[in-house]
Protein backbone atom coordinates (compact mmCIF):
# COMPACT_ATOMS: atom_id res chain seq x y z
CA UNK A 1 0.00 0.00 0.00
CA UNK A 2 1.04 3.53 -0.63
CA UNK A 3 1.20 5.99 2.23
CA UNK A 4 1.96 9.66 1.67
CA UNK A 5 5.29 10.74 3.13
CA UNK A 6 5.08 12.36 6.54
CA UNK A 7 6.49 15.84 6.58
CA UNK A 8 8.82 17.03 9.31
CA UNK A 9 6.55 19.91 10.24
CA UNK A 10 3.85 17.46 11.27
CA UNK A 11 6.24 15.63 13.54
CA UNK A 12 7.23 18.75 15.51
CA UNK A 13 4.37 18.86 17.97
CA UNK A 14 4.41 20.75 21.25
CA UNK A 15 4.52 17.52 23.24
CA UNK A 16 7.55 16.20 21.35
CA UNK A 17 9.35 19.49 21.85
CA UNK A 18 8.56 19.37 25.56
CA UNK A 19 9.85 15.79 25.83
CA UNK A 20 13.03 16.66 23.91
CA UNK A 21 13.72 19.56 26.26
CA UNK A 22 13.01 17.37 29.29
CA UNK A 23 15.50 14.78 28.03
CA UNK A 24 18.06 17.53 27.43
CA UNK A 25 17.66 18.87 30.97
CA UNK A 26 17.93 15.34 32.35
CA UNK A 27 21.22 14.81 30.49
CA UNK A 28 22.63 18.09 31.81
CA UNK A 29 21.48 17.18 35.32
CA UNK A 30 23.07 13.72 35.11
CA UNK A 31 26.33 15.26 33.95
CA UNK A 32 26.26 17.66 36.89
CA UNK A 33 25.44 14.85 39.33
CA UNK A 34 28.31 12.74 38.04
CA UNK A 35 30.61 15.71 38.53
CA UNK A 36 29.35 16.25 42.07
CA UNK A 37 30.23 12.69 43.11
CA UNK A 38 33.73 13.96 43.74
CA UNK A 39 35.55 11.52 41.48
CA UNK A 40 38.49 13.24 39.82
CA UNK A 41 39.15 10.55 37.24
CA UNK A 42 39.65 11.96 33.75
CA UNK A 43 37.26 9.44 32.17
CA UNK A 44 34.47 10.25 34.61
CA UNK A 45 34.86 13.99 34.11
CA UNK A 46 34.96 13.50 30.35
CA UNK A 47 31.72 11.52 30.48
CA UNK A 48 30.11 14.21 32.66
CA UNK A 49 31.15 16.87 30.15
CA UNK A 50 29.84 14.75 27.29
CA UNK A 51 26.45 14.36 28.97
CA UNK A 52 26.16 18.07 29.77
CA UNK A 53 27.20 19.32 26.34
CA UNK A 54 25.22 16.75 24.35
CA UNK A 55 22.12 17.45 26.45
CA UNK A 56 22.43 21.18 25.96
CA UNK A 57 23.00 20.91 22.25
CA UNK A 58 20.13 18.46 21.84
CA UNK A 59 17.73 20.73 23.69
CA UNK A 60 18.82 23.83 21.81
CA UNK A 61 18.56 22.04 18.48
CA UNK A 62 15.09 20.76 19.33
CA UNK A 63 13.93 24.21 20.42
CA UNK A 64 15.30 25.99 17.36
CA UNK A 65 13.90 23.37 15.01
CA UNK A 66 10.54 23.65 16.73
CA UNK A 67 10.58 27.43 16.44
CA UNK A 68 11.57 27.39 12.79
CA UNK A 69 9.70 24.38 11.49
CA UNK A 70 6.56 23.81 13.51
CA UNK A 71 3.30 25.01 12.05
CA UNK A 72 1.50 24.42 15.33
CA UNK A 73 3.27 27.09 17.38
CA UNK A 74 2.36 30.75 17.50
CA UNK A 75 4.79 33.63 17.03
CA UNK A 76 5.04 34.22 20.77
CA UNK A 77 5.80 30.54 21.35
CA UNK A 78 8.48 30.68 18.67
CA UNK A 79 10.08 33.65 20.42
CA UNK A 80 9.94 31.74 23.70
CA UNK A 81 11.60 28.72 22.09
CA UNK A 82 14.42 30.90 20.77
CA UNK A 83 14.92 32.48 24.19
CA UNK A 84 14.82 29.04 25.82
CA UNK A 85 17.46 27.75 23.39
CA UNK A 86 19.74 30.67 24.27
CA UNK A 87 19.25 30.16 28.00
CA UNK A 88 19.86 26.44 27.64
CA UNK A 89 23.10 27.01 25.75
CA UNK A 90 24.33 29.58 28.28
CA UNK A 91 23.48 27.22 31.15
CA UNK A 92 25.30 24.41 29.34
CA UNK A 93 28.39 26.58 28.94
CA UNK A 94 28.23 27.49 32.65
CA UNK A 95 28.03 23.82 33.63
CA UNK A 96 30.84 23.00 31.19
CA UNK A 97 33.01 25.72 32.74
CA UNK A 98 32.26 24.30 36.19
CA UNK A 99 33.13 20.75 35.20
C-alpha positions as CSV (number, residue, x, y, z in Angstrom):
1,X,0.0,0.0,0.0
2,X,1.0,3.5,-0.6
3,X,1.2,6.0,2.2
4,X,2.0,9.7,1.7
5,X,5.3,10.7,3.1
6,X,5.1,12.4,6.5
7,X,6.5,15.8,6.6
8,X,8.8,17.0,9.3
9,X,6.6,19.9,10.2
10,X,3.8,17.5,11.3
11,X,6.2,15.6,13.5
12,X,7.2,18.7,15.5
13,X,4.4,18.9,18.0
14,X,4.4,20.7,21.3
15,X,4.5,17.5,23.2
16,X,7.5,16.2,21.4
17,X,9.4,19.5,21.8
18,X,8.6,19.4,25.6
19,X,9.8,15.8,25.8
20,X,13.0,16.7,23.9
21,X,13.7,19.6,26.3
22,X,13.0,17.4,29.3
23,X,15.5,14.8,28.0
24,X,18.1,17.5,27.4
25,X,17.7,18.9,31.0
26,X,17.9,15.3,32.3
27,X,21.2,14.8,30.5
28,X,22.6,18.1,31.8
29,X,21.5,17.2,35.3
30,X,23.1,13.7,35.1
31,X,26.3,15.3,34.0
32,X,26.3,17.7,36.9
33,X,25.4,14.9,39.3
34,X,28.3,12.7,38.0
35,X,30.6,15.7,38.5
36,X,29.3,16.2,42.1
37,X,30.2,12.7,43.1
38,X,33.7,14.0,43.7
39,X,35.6,11.5,41.5
40,X,38.5,13.2,39.8
41,X,39.2,10.5,37.2
42,X,39.6,12.0,33.7
43,X,37.3,9.4,32.2
44,X,34.5,10.2,34.6
45,X,34.9,14.0,34.1
46,X,35.0,13.5,30.4
47,X,31.7,11.5,30.5
48,X,30.1,14.2,32.7
49,X,31.1,16.9,30.1
50,X,29.8,14.7,27.3
51,X,26.4,14.4,29.0
52,X,26.2,18.1,29.8
53,X,27.2,19.3,26.3
54,X,25.2,16.8,24.3
55,X,22.1,17.4,26.4
56,X,22.4,21.2,26.0
57,X,23.0,20.9,22.2
58,X,20.1,18.5,21.8
59,X,17.7,20.7,23.7
60,X,18.8,23.8,21.8
61,X,18.6,22.0,18.5
62,X,15.1,20.8,19.3
63,X,13.9,24.2,20.4
64,X,15.3,26.0,17.4
65,X,13.9,23.4,15.0
66,X,10.5,23.7,16.7
67,X,10.6,27.4,16.4
68,X,11.6,27.4,12.8
69,X,9.7,24.4,11.5
70,X,6.6,23.8,13.5
71,X,3.3,25.0,12.0
72,X,1.5,24.4,15.3
73,X,3.3,27.1,17.4
74,X,2.4,30.8,17.5
75,X,4.8,33.6,17.0
76,X,5.0,34.2,20.8
77,X,5.8,30.5,21.3
78,X,8.5,30.7,18.7
79,X,10.1,33.6,20.4
80,X,9.9,31.7,23.7
81,X,11.6,28.7,22.1
82,X,14.4,30.9,20.8
83,X,14.9,32.5,24.2
84,X,14.8,29.0,25.8
85,X,17.5,27.8,23.4
86,X,19.7,30.7,24.3
87,X,19.3,30.2,28.0
88,X,19.9,26.4,27.6
89,X,23.1,27.0,25.8
90,X,24.3,29.6,28.3
91,X,23.5,27.2,31.1
92,X,25.3,24.4,29.3
93,X,28.4,26.6,28.9
94,X,28.2,27.5,32.6
95,X,28.0,23.8,33.6
96,X,30.8,23.0,31.2
97,X,33.0,25.7,32.7
98,X,32.3,24.3,36.2
99,X,33.1,20.8,35.2
